[in-house]
Amino acid sequence: MKAFLTEDFLLQSETAKTLYHQYAADMPIIDYHNHLVPQQIAEDKQFDNITQIWLYGDHYKWRAMRAHGVDEKYITGNASDEEKFMKWAETVPYTMRNPLYHWTHLELQRYFGVTEVLNAESAKRIYDHCSALLRTKEYSVRSILRKMNVKVLCTTDDPIDSLEFHQAIAASGFEIKVLPTFRPDKAMAVDDELTFIEYVKSLSAVVAYSIENLGDYKKAIRERHDFFHAMGGRLSDHGLEHVYAEDYTEGEIEQIFSRLVAGKSINAKEKWQFKSAMLVYFAHLDHAKGWTQQFHLGALRNNNARLLGALGPDTGFDSIGDFEQAKPLSKFLNTLDSTNQLAKTIFYNLNPGDNELLATMTGNFQDGTIVGKMQFGSGWWFLDQKDGMEKQINALSNMGMLSHFVGMLTDSRSFLSFPRHEYFRRILCNLLGQDVENGELPADMPWLGKLVSDISYTNASTFFNF
């Protein structure tokens, strides 16, 4: 019987094993998109137990537990941390062939040296072992980042965030760069006019002057963008169902904003116009500073109204959407390219049916000025698993240039998610190894090894130039 999760996990040929162990395994990590909490890094947080670091906020696990019939008390409710862990452990054996099964055991092994499988029988031993380690200084947040060979990580931050914890991290002399990412979704979210106006008021308080018109608003956004740049930020990020590319004039946007600040409603077309105009403005700011803009496209969020009302957003009730992507995306990119203001760009899609669409769309706007300027990003959310990664790699290989790919990220809220980089690297090496074994690629190990190490680390380091 074959052993599970050995050193050659997912590596199905000798070529794959060589590529991974010699060229990928020891490469540092640049995690250029995640949702880690900067305060926890600034304070070098120590977690009391594995539930706190592993299950809090992890809606991947929450969805699986609900599907397994676990009561919400043991998911987001008031059960004890140990009780919640036990319910997760009972669920794990039933997640076979879901990526959670791989991730769970990779994380237990890489962080805590646990080689037995997690189930109801082993749960108490594993809980006690991991929790005891987490209470030692060697398992503080900063120590965990060092342990995983992280060099740079980029958090996700609203324009009105103070970035005080990023400042504290930088001032502390921590050797790992922790940089902010400009995520202005709320700054264009006019579907709920009242919520948007409250956001404008909050922005006004941060910049310390009254925002009366569109000019004031754009000035305030630009000042916050400048502040993020001064704090080392070099990326923006947008979480959208699809790109907005409605026709508009500046005069129309001024009128729309004036109506909003006056407390008046706007119609559906005007909402799309405002979002379109703001996306272009954000993109111009990014281009002027040499930033990289990221677009996460295709999530259909908050599907379960009853449980959304009870638990709030980001609790596990989102899914893949089927929005039109091609025409608005083409129009948006053309608008930016027409004035030579198209920044370095990464697109992530949630619908695998859009893989080839995005892979070919990026090729339309490569202009020879920057290596890999337009990127079809790694498998995201529901697609950051073996099948999803393979499909993304194959689509990028077929339609673009895999060799210039900036590689993997965690997109995670957990400090225990960094083995996803390892998971990706093993899958990449296995695909290349299969091609060599099949005679489809030459067995030029120095060159293939360079390709692997570039995708694992060097391409991102060069592309983002942190």
DOVEX-88047 format. One record per atom (N, C-alpha, C): residue in three letters; z, y, x. Coordinates in steps of 0.05 Angstrom, whole numbers, plus 5000, padded with zeros to 4 digits. Each point is the difference from the previous one (the first is absolute). Layout:
BEGIN
ALAZYX/...
END
This chain:
BEGIN
MET500049765017/MET500050244983/MET500050255018/LYS498250194993/LYS499850245017/LYS502550184995/ALA500950125021/ALA502250194998/ALA499150264988/PHE501950144987/PHE499450264987/PHE500850235018/LEU498350205002/LEU500650255014/LEU500649965029/THR498349855013/THR500349965029/THR498850245015/GLU500049995026/GLU498950225016/GLU497050034995/ASP498749794990/ASP497150014994/ASP499450034971/PHE501950104985/PHE499750054971/PHE497450164995/LEU498449904982/LEU497450124991/LEU497849985021/LEU500649905024/LEU498049995021/LEU498849725001/GLN497549974991/GLN498949744994/GLN498049905022/SER499950155022/SER498349915022/SER501250085027/GLU499149885021/GLU501050075026/GLU499350295007/THR497650084992/THR499250285005/THR501850204986/ALA500649944975/ALA501850174984/ALA502850025014/LYS501049775009/LYS502650005013/LYS499950175026/THR497949985015/THR499850165025/THR499950294993/LEU498350074981/LEU499750294992/LEU502750114991/TYR501449854984/TYR502550114989/TYR502250025022/HIS500449785014/HIS502349995019/HIS499550185024/GLN497550025009/GLN499550155024/GLN499350294995/TYR498950074976/TYR499050274996/TYR501250154977/ALA501349864981/ALA501150144977/ALA503050004998/ALA501249785007/ALA502949964994/ALA501850225011/ASP499450095024/ASP501850195014/ASP499150294997/MET498050054984/MET499150284997/MET502150164984/PRO500550255007/PRO501950164985/PRO498950054971/ILE501750124984/ILE499350064972/ILE499950304995/ILE497850084989/ILE499950274988/ILE499849964970/ASP502150074986/ASP500149964971/ASP499550274987/TYR497550064995/TYR499250274993/TYR500150064970/HIS501049804984/HIS500650064972/HIS502249824990/ASN502250124992/ASN502249854988/ASN501750184983/HIS501949884987/HIS501850164982/HIS502949975009/LEU500449975026/LEU502749985010/LEU501550274996/VAL502649985000/VAL501750244994/VAL500850135026/PRO499050245006/PRO500750135026/PRO503050035004/GLN501550054979/GLN502850045003/GLN501349755012/GLN499149774993/GLN501249755010/GLN499449975030/ILE497750105009/ILE499450005029/ILE501650215014/ALA500250234989/ALA501650225012/ALA502949925004/GLU501149864980/GLU502849925001/GLU500449735013/ASP497849875008/ASP500149735012/ASP501749824982/LYS499149984976/LYS501549864979/LYS500649715007/GLN502349924992/GLN500849725003/GLN500349884972/PHE498549794994/PHE500249884973/PHE502349795000/ASP501349994977/ASP502349824997/ASP499149714997/ASN497749954989/ASN499149734995/ASN496949994997/ILE498949774998/ILE497149975000/ILE498850094973/THR501549994979/THR499050094974/THR499350305002/GLN501750155013/GLN499650295001/GLN497550085015/ILE499449865021/ILE497650065016/ILE497549864991/TRP500449794984/TRP497749824994/TRP499250014970/LEU501950044982/LEU499349984972/LEU500150274985/TYR501550195011/TYR500150264987/TYR497350135001/GLY498950074977/GLY497450155000/GLY497649835004/ASP500249735003/ASP497749845005/ASP498849894974/HIS498250144989/HIS498949924974/HIS498249765002/TYR499149935024/TYR498549745003/TYR501949774992/LYS502450005012/LYS501949794994/LYS501050024971/TRP500350244990/TRP501050034972/TRP498049884980/ARG497450045005/ARG498049894981/ARG500249695000/ALA500349895024/ALA500249705002/ALA502549904986/MET502250145003/MET502549924987/MET499850014970/ARG498850214990/ARG499650024971/ARG498249774989/ALA497949945016/ALA498249794991/ALA501449735000/HIS502149985017/HIS501649755002/HIS502249994979/GLY500250214983/GLY501950004979/GLY502850105008/VAL500150155022/VAL502650115009/VAL500750244984/ASP502450024991/ASP500950224984/ASP500150265016/GLU499350224988/GLU499950265014/GLU502650075013/LYS502249904990/LYS502650045013/LYS499949935029/TYR498549795007/TYR499949905028/TYR497750135016/ILE498650184988/ILE497750125013/ILE500650295006/THR500250174979/THR500750285004/THR502750074987/GLY501349794989/GLY502550054985/GLY502550005017/ASN502249954987/ASN502650045013/ASN501349755012/ALA498449795003/ALA501049765014/ALA500750075029/SER501749845012/SER500750065028/SER497649945018/ASP500250115024/ASP497849955019/ASP499649715006/GLU502249855003/GLU499849725005/GLU498849854977/GLU500750074976/GLU498849874976/GLU497050054999/LYS499250245006/LYS497150075000/LYS498549845021/PHE501249975023/PHE498749835021/PHE499849714991/MET502049904987/MET499949724991/MET497849964980/LYS499650194982/LYS497849984981/LYS497350025013/TRP499850165021/TRP497550015015/TRP499549745014/ALA502049895012/ALA499849745014/ALA499249784981/GLU501050004976/GLU499249804980/GLU497050044993/THR499050245001/THR497250064993/THR498149925022/VAL500850035025/VAL498249975023/VAL498349744999/PRO501249774995/PRO498449755001/PRO497750014980/TYR500350154979/TYR497950024979/TYR497850205007/THR500450145022/THR497950205008/THR498049885019/MET500049745004/MET498049885018/MET497250084992/ARG498450085020/ARG497350104999/ARG499850294991/ASN502350124994/ASN500250294998/ASN500750105028/PRO499050245008/PRO500650095027/PRO503050045005/LEU501550044978/LEU502950035004/LEU501349765014/TYR498849764997/TYR501149775013/TYR499750025030/HIS497650095009/HIS499650045029/HIS501750235010/TRP499950234987/TRP501550235009/TRP503049945002/THR501049874980/THR502949945000/THR500849845024/HIS498549795007/HIS500849835022/HIS499350125027/LEU497850165001/LEU499450145025/LEU502350205006/GLU500950144980/GLU502150205005/GLU502649885007/LEU500849784987/LEU502449865007/LEU499949905029/GLN497749905008/GLN499849885027/GLN499950225021/ARG498350214996/ARG499650205021/ARG502450185004/TYR501450064979/TYR502350185003/TYR502649855005/PHE500449774987/PHE502649875000/PHE500149725012/GLY497649915010/GLY500049735012/GLY500449784980/VAL499650044975/VAL500349794979/VAL497549844998/THR500249745006/THR497649834999/THR500049814976/GLU502249984985/GLU499949834976/GLU498950164977/VAL498949864980/VAL498850144977/VAL502350104982/LEU499450224986/LEU502050114982/LEU499749884973/ASN502249904989/ASN500149884974/ASN502950024990/ALA500549894977/ALA502750014989/ALA502149865018/GLU499149795014/GLU501949855016/GLU500750155026/SER498050145012/SER500550135025/SER500950294997/ALA500050104975/ALA500450284995/ALA502650125012/LYS502249864995/LYS502650115009/LYS500150015030/ARG499049795014/ARG500050015029/ARG498350235011/ILE497750034989/ILE498250215009/ILE501150284994/TYR501150034976/TYR501250264992/TYR502250085020/ASP501849825005/ASP502250065018/ASP499150055029/HIS498149845009/HIS499050035028/HIS498650275003/CYS498250064983/CYS498450255002/CYS501850254996/SER501849984980/SER501750234995/SER501950055023/ALA501049795013/ALA501750045023/ALA498550145023/LEU497549925005/LEU498450135020/LEU499550294993/LEU499450064975/LEU499450274992/LEU502350195004/ARG502449905001/ARG502450175004/ARG500650055030/THR498349895017/THR500250065029/THR498250235008/LYS500750135022/LYS498450235009/LYS497249925007/GLU499649755008/GLU497349915007/GLU498149994976/TYR501150044976/TYR498449994976/TYR500150264984/SER500750225013/SER499750264988/SER497150054996/VAL499350204983/VAL497250064994/VAL498450055025/ARG501150165018/ARG498550075025/ARG499749755018/SER502049845001/SER499849765016/SER497949814989/ILE499849984973/ILE497949844987/ILE497350105007/LEU499650265000/LEU497350115007/LEU499349935029/ARG502050025018/ARG499549935028/ARG499449705002/LYS501449844986/LYS499649715001/LYS497249924992/MET498850154982/MET497349944990/MET497850155016/ASN500850135022/ASN498150135018/ASN498450224986/VAL501350154982/VAL498750224986/VAL500050245019/LYS497650135002/LYS499750245016/LYS499950264983/VAL498649984978/VAL499750234982/VAL500249894971/LEU501450154983/LEU499849954971/LEU499950264985/CYS498449994979/CYS499550244984/CYS501149964972/THR501950164992/THR501249984973/THR498250144980/THR500850004975/THR498450124979/THR501750224986/ASP499150255001/ASP501750224994/ASP498650214982/ASP501550104981/ASP498950214983/ASP499950275014/PRO498050174994/PRO499950265013/PRO502550174999/ILE501749964979/ILE502450164999/ILE502449885015/ASP499649765011/ASP502249875015/ASP500850185024/SER502550015005/SER501050165022/SER499449895028/LEU499549745001/LEU499549865026/LEU502450035019/GLU502450054988/GLU502450035017/GLU500649755016/PHE499549774988/PHE500649755015/PHE498049945021/HIS497550084996/HIS498049985022/HIS500950185023/GLN501050244994/GLN500950185021/GLN502449885015/ALA501849874984/ALA502349885013/ALA499249775018/ILE498149844991/ILE499149775016/ILE498850105026/ALA498250214998/ALA498850115024/ALA502150115019/ALA501950144989/ALA502150135017/ALA501849805013/SER500249764989/SER501849795011/SER498949875025/GLY497450045005/GLY498849885023/GLY499149714995/PHE500049914975/PHE499149734994/PHE497249965010/GLU499649785015/GLU497449965014/GLU497749934982/ILE500649914976/ILE497849934981/ILE499350244983/LYS497550074999/LYS499250244985/LYS500149934970/VAL501450184985/VAL500249974971/VAL498850264989/LEU497649984988/LEU498550244993/LEU499650014969/PRO499950244989/PRO499650034971/PRO497049984993/THR499549924975/THR497349994989/THR500050184975/PHE498150174997/PHE499850194979/PHE498949864975/ARG501649974979/ARG499249854976/ARG500250194976/PRO497850164995/PRO500250214980/PRO499249924971/ASP500549754993/ASP499349914973/ASP501150184978/LYS502650075003/LYS501350164979/LYS498850284999/ALA498850095022/ALA498950275001/ALA497450034985/MET498949774990/MET497650024984/MET500349854973/ALA502549914995/ALA500549834976/ALA500550174976/VAL497850094987/VAL500250184977/VAL499749854973/ASP500149745001/ASP499949854974/ASP502450074983/ASP502350045012/ASP502350104985/ASP500550285010/GLU499250204984/GLU500150285008/GLU502850095007/LEU502049924984/LEU502750095004/LEU501149905026/THR499549745007/THR500949895025/THR498750155023/PHE497450064997/PHE498650145022/PHE501250285005/ILE500750144978/ILE501250275003/ILE502749985014/GLU501549794995/GLU502549975014/GLU499549955029/TYR497949865006/TYR499349965029/TYR499250265013/VAL498550174986/VAL499250265011/VAL502650175006/LYS501949984981/LYS502550155005/LYS501549895024/SER500049745004/SER501349885023/SER498650095026/LEU497450004999/LEU498450095024/LEU500650295006/SER500250164979/SER500650295003/SER502750035014/ALA502049844992/ALA502650025012/ALA499949925030/VAL498449815007/VAL499849915028/VAL498750215017/VAL497950134990/VAL498650205017/VAL501350284997/ALA501950034981/ALA501650244997/ALA498350244991/TYR498149964983/TYR498650224987/TYR498949904973/SER499550194983/SER499149944973/SER497049915001/ILE499449794985/ILE497249904998/ILE499050094972/GLU498350215001/GLU499050124975/GLU497249924993/ASN498449935020/ASN497249954996/ASN499049785019/LEU497549934997/LEU498949785016/LEU500150075030/GLY499550255007/GLY500150085028/GLY502849955012/ASP502150074984/ASP502749955009/ASP500549705004/TYR498949844981/TYR500549725000/TYR498749875025/LYS497550075005/LYS498649895023/LYS501350095026/LYS501050255001/LYS501450095024/LYS502549835005/ALA501549944979/ALA502449855002/ALA499449715010/ILE497949884989/ILE499249735008/ILE499250015030/ARG498550205008/ARG499150025027/ARG502450035019/GLU501950164993/GLU502450035017/GLU501549745003/ARG500249844979/ARG501349755002/ARG498449815018/HIS497450014997/HIS498249845017/HIS500450075030/ASP500250265005/ASP500550105027/ASP502749895010/PHE502050004983/PHE502649905008/PHE499949715007/PHE498749844984/PHE499749715006/PHE498649975027/HIS498050165005/HIS498549985026/HIS501950075023/ALA501750204997/ALA501950075021/ALA502049785004/MET500549844980/MET501949775002/MET498649755010/GLY497550025008/GLY498649775011/GLY498349854980/GLY500050094975/GLY498349864980/GLY497050035006/ARG498649784998/ARG497150005005/ARG498449864979/LEU501449924978/LEU498649864978/LEU500950124973/SER498149994981/SER500750044972/SER499549744986/ASP501049994975/ASP499649754984/ASP499950084971/HIS498349864985/HIS499650054972/HIS500049744985/GLY501749974980/GLY500049774983/GLY498750064973/LEU497549914996/LEU498450084977/LEU498849754986/GLU499650024974/GLU498449804987/GLU497250005011/HIS498950245003/HIS497350045012/HIS499950295010/VAL498150055017/VAL499650275009/VAL498950184977/TYR500950255000/TYR499050194980/TYR497950175012/ALA497850044985/ALA497750155011/ALA498650154977/GLU501550124983/GLU498950164978/GLU499050275011/ASP497750094988/ASP499050275008/ASP502050214992/TYR500250215016/TYR501850224994/TYR499150255016/THR501050234991/THR499750245016/THR502850105007/GLU500350165021/GLU502650105007/GLU501250164978/GLY498350154986/GLY501050164977/GLY501249824978/GLU498749784995/GLU501149824980/GLU502749895008/ILE500349935026/ILE502649895009/ILE502150224999/GLU499350245006/GLU502050224998/GLU501050034971/GLN498149994981/GLN500850024972/GLN501749764991/ILE499349775009/ILE501549764993/ILE502950025010/PHE500250095025/PHE502750035012/PHE501650214986/SER498750224993/SER501450224985/SER501149904973/ARG498449844987/ARG500949894974/ARG502349815004/LEU499949845022/LEU502249825005/LEU502650145005/VAL500050215017/VAL502550145007/VAL501050174976/ALA498250054981/ALA500850144976/ALA501149814979/GLY500149755007/GLY501149804981/GLY498149904979/LYS497450045005/LYS498049914980/LYS498949735009/SER499049854981/SER498849745005/SER497150045009/ILE498949805013/ILE497250005007/ILE498749744991/ASN497450004996/ASN498749764989/ASN499349805022/ALA499049774992/ALA499549785018/ALA498050085022/LYS497950144993/LYS498050085020/LYS501250195020/GLU501750194990/GLU501350195019/GLU501949865018/LYS501349794991/LYS501849855018/LYS498449875022/TRP497749884993/TRP498349885021/TRP498950215019/GLN499350244990/GLN499050215017/GLN502250095020/PHE502450034990/PHE502250095018/PHE500549795021/LYS500149744993/LYS500549795019/LYS497749995021/SER497550044991/SER497750005018/SER500250235020/ALA500750234990/ALA500250235018/ALA502349975020/MET502249894992/MET502349975018/MET499349785021/LEU498649794992/LEU499349805020/LEU498250125022/VAL498250174992/VAL498350135020/VAL501650185017/TYR501950144989/TYR501750185016/TYR501749855020/PHE501249784991/PHE501649845018/PHE498249895023/ALA497649924993/ALA498249895020/ALA499250215020/HIS499650254992/HIS499350215018/HIS502350055020/LEU502550004990/LEU502350035017/LEU500149785021/ASP499549754991/ASP500149785019/ASP497950035021/HIS497650074992/HIS497850025020/HIS500650225020/ALA501150224991/ALA500550235018/ALA501949935022/LYS501849814995/LYS502049925020/LYS499449745013/GLY497749884994/GLY499349755013/GLY501649764990/TRP501150024976/TRP501549784988/TRP498249784990/THR501349784992/THR498749784986/THR501050004971/GLN498150004981/GLN500749984972/GLN499849714990/GLN502049914985/GLN500049734989/GLN499950014970/PHE498549824988/PHE499849984971/PHE500649714991/HIS502149974984/HIS500749744989/HIS499050004971/LEU497949854995/LEU498550014975/LEU500349754983/GLY500350034974/GLY499649784982/GLY502449874987/ALA502450125003/ALA502449884987/ALA500250104971/LEU500549814982/LEU500650074972/LEU503049974998/ARG501350234998/ARG502950005003/ARG501550014973/ASN502549915001/ASN501950024977/ASN498949884974/ASN499149755002/ASN498749884977/ASN502049924978/ASN502449945008/ASN502049914980/ASN501850234992/ALA499450124977/ALA501450254992/ALA502949954995/ARG500749774988/ARG502849944994/ARG501649985025/LEU499149855020/LEU501649965024/LEU499850245019/LEU497850154998/LEU499850265015/LEU502250184990/GLY500450014973/GLY502050174989/GLY502849925009/ALA500449745003/ALA502749905007/ALA500550025030/LEU498049955016/LEU500449975029/LEU498750225017/GLY498150154989/GLY498650215015/GLY497649895015/PRO498550185013/PRO497649925015/PRO500649855025/ASP498049885012/ASP500249855025/ASP502049774998/THR500149874978/THR501849774996/THR498649744994/GLY497350005002/GLY498549754998/GLY498349974976/PHE499050224989/PHE498449984975/PHE497250135004/ASP499049985024/ASP497350115006/ASP498149775005/SER497450064998/SER498049785004/SER497450125011/ILE498149835005/ILE497450085008/ILE498550134977/GLY498750225005/GLY498450144980/GLY497049955004/ASP498450094981/ASP497149975002/ASP498650264995/PHE500750205016/PHE498950274996/PHE497350035014/GLU498450194991/GLU497550065014/GLU500750145026/GLN499049905022/GLN500650115026/GLN497650135014/ALA497649884998/ALA497850075017/ALA499050294997/LYS499350074975/LYS498750274996/LYS501950235007/PRO502450004990/PRO501850225007/PRO500750015030/LEU500249775012/LEU500649995028/LEU497750115017/SER497649924993/SER497650115013/SER499850304997/LYS500550104976/LYS499850284995/LYS502250165016/PHE502449895001/PHE502250135014/PHE499450015030/LEU499149785011/LEU499450005029/LEU497650185006/ASN498050004983/ASN497850185004/ASN500850295000/THR501850074982/THR501050284998/THR501350085027/LEU501649825011/LEU501350075026/LEU498050005023/ASP498249805000/ASP498149985022/ASP498050235000/SER499450104977/SER498050224998/SER500850255015/THR502650045003/THR500950235016/THR501249915026/ASN499549755008/ASN501049895025/ASN503150025001/GLN501349934977/GLN502950014998/GLN501149734991/LEU498749785008/LEU500949744993/LEU501749895023/ALA502649964995/ALA501949915020/ALA499749705004/LYS501349905021/LYS500349715003/LYS501249894975/THR499049774990/THR500849914973/THR500449705000/ILE502049914986/ILE500549724995/ILE500249954970/PHE498549814990/PHE500149924971/PHE501249734998/TYR501949974982/TYR501249744993/TYR499449954970/ASN499049774994/ASN499549944971/ASN501849784991/LEU500750004974/LEU501749804989/LEU498449794985/ASN497650064993/ASN498349814986/ASN498149875020/PRO500349735004/PRO498349875020/PRO497050024993/GLY499450054975/GLY497250034992/GLY498850255012/ASP501650185011/ASP499150255012/ASP499849985030/ASN500549775012/ASN499949975029/ASN497450105012/GLU497849884991/GLU497450065011/GLU499250294993/LEU500950104977/LEU499450274992/LEU501250195021/LEU502549975007/LEU501350185019/LEU499049965028/ALA499549745007/ALA499049955027/ALA497350135005/THR498350014980/THR497450135003/THR500250304997/MET501850104983/MET500350284996/MET500950145026/THR501849875015/THR500950125025/THR497750035019/GLY498149814999/GLY497750025018/GLY498250234995/ASN500050104975/ASN498350234993/ASN500850265014/PHE502650015009/PHE501050255011/PHE501049985028/GLN499349785014/GLN500449995029/GLN497950195012/ASP500850185018/ASP498250205010/ASP499850015030/GLY501249805014/GLY499749995029/GLY501950195015/THR501650154986/THR501850195013/THR502649875010/ILE500949804985/ILE502549865006/ILE499649704996/VAL500949845019/VAL499849714997/VAL501649914975/GLY498649874982/GLY501349894976/GLY501250224982/LYS498650234999/LYS501150234984/LYS500749924972/MET498349844987/MET500549924972/MET500949715000/GLN502349944989/GLN501349745002/GLN500349874973/PHE499249754998/PHE500749834977/PHE502649865007/GLY502250104987/GLY502749925009/GLY500749714993/SER502249925012/SER501049724997/SER500749944971/GLY500149734994/GLY500849914974/GLY502650134991/TRP500150114976/TRP502350164991/TRP501349884976/TRP502650005000/TRP501749934977/TRP499549714992/PHE498649964977/PHE499549724991/PHE498049865019/LEU498750145017/LEU498049895018/LEU500949965029/ASP502550075006/ASP500949975028/ASP501249725004/GLN498449804993/GLN500649725004/GLN497649865012/LYS500349745006/LYS497949875016/LYS497250024988/ASP499749944975/ASP497450014988/ASP499050294999/GLY501750194993/GLY499250284998/GLY499350115027/MET501549935021/MET499450095027/MET497349895010/GLU499649744995/GLU497549885008/GLU497650134987/LYS500350054974/LYS497750134985/LYS499550285011/GLN502250155006/GLN499650275010/GLN498749995028/ILE500949825017/ILE498949975027/ILE497149924998/ASN499349814982/ASN497349914998/ASN498150224989/ALA501050154980/ALA498450224989/ALA499550215021/LEU502150075015/LEU499750205021/LEU498149905021/SER500249755007/SER498349885021/SER497050004991/ASN499649934975/ASN497349984990/ASN498650274995/MET501750204992/MET498850264992/MET500550225021/GLY501849955019/GLY500750215019/GLY500549895027/MET502150115014/MET500649915027/MET503049935002/LEU500549744999/LEU502849915003/LEU501250095026/SER498550025021/SER501050065027/SER501450275001/HIS499350194982/HIS501250265000/HIS502250044979/PHE500849784987/PHE502050004979/PHE502850085011/VAL501550174985/VAL502650095010/VAL502249814991/GLY499449784987/GLY501949784997/GLY502050034978/MET502349865003/MET501949954979/MET502250214998/LEU501350014977/LEU502450164995/LEU501749844981/THR502550094996/THR501849854983/THR499950104971/ASP499750274996/ASP500250114973/ASP502649924986/SER502149975016/SER502549874990/SER502350194999/ARG502049934983/ARG502550144998/ARG502249855016/SER499349795013/SER502049835013/SER499649995031/PHE502250025014/PHE500049985029/PHE499549715010/LEU499849814981/LEU499549735008/LEU497149924995/SER498250194996/SER497249944993/SER498150005023/PHE500950065024/PHE498250025023/PHE498549755007/PRO501049764994/PRO498349765005/PRO497450004985/ARG499650184981/ARG497350024987/ARG497950075021/HIS500750145021/HIS498150055022/HIS499349745014/GLU502049835005/GLU499549745012/GLU498349834982/TYR500650004974/TYR498549854980/TYR497050085001/PHE499550265000/PHE497350105002/PHE498649915026/ARG501450035022/ARG498949935026/ARG499249715002/ARG501749834989/ARG499449715000/ARG497549944983/ILE499850134977/ILE497749964983/ILE497550105014/LEU500150235012/LEU497750115015/LEU499249815022/CYS501849915016/CYS499449815022/CYS498949744990/ASN501049914977/ASN499049754989/ASN497150024991/LEU499350234988/LEU497250044991/LEU498150025024/LEU500850145020/LEU498350025024/LEU499849735014/GLY502249865001/GLY500049735012/GLY498249814986/GLN499950014973/GLN498249834985/GLN497150065006/ASP499450265003/ASP497250085007/ASP499249895027/VAL501950015019/VAL499349895027/VAL499749704998/GLU501849864986/GLU499849714998/GLU497449924986/ASN499150174981/ASN497549944985/ASN497550085016/GLY500350115023/GLY497750095016/GLY498850264990/GLU501550154983/GLU499050254988/GLU500650245018/LEU501949975018/LEU500750205019/LEU500249875028/PRO499450155021/PRO500349885027/PRO502949975007/ALA500749815016/ALA502749955009/ALA500750195023/ASP499550254997/ASP500550215020/ASP502950104995/MET501949865011/MET502850054994/MET500950285009/PRO499250105023/PRO500850275007/PRO499150214980/TRP497549974990/TRP499050204981/TRP501349964973/LEU500249754990/LEU501349954975/LEU502950085001/GLY501349955023/GLY502850085003/GLY500350304999/LYS498150145012/LYS500150304998/LYS499750084970/LEU498249884986/LEU499650064972/LEU502649964984/VAL501349785005/VAL502549944986/VAL502250205007/SER500450065026/SER502150195007/SER499350284991/ASP497450074999/ASP499350264989/ASP500750024971/ILE499349804984/ILE500650014971/ILE503049994995/SER501449855017/SER502949974997/SER501550265006/TYR499050155019/TYR501550245009/TYR498350235011/THR498249945019/THR498750225015/THR498350184983/ASN498649894980/ASN498350174983/ASN501750204985/ALA502249924989/ALA501750184985/ALA501250225019/SER500849915024/SER501150195019/SER498050225007/THR497549925004/THR497850195007/THR499350174976/PHE499749874977/PHE499050144975/PHE502050224991/PHE502549945000/PHE502050194989/PHE500950195022/ASN500049915025/ASN500750185023/ASN502750134995/PHE502049854993/PHE502750114994/PHE501250125026/
END
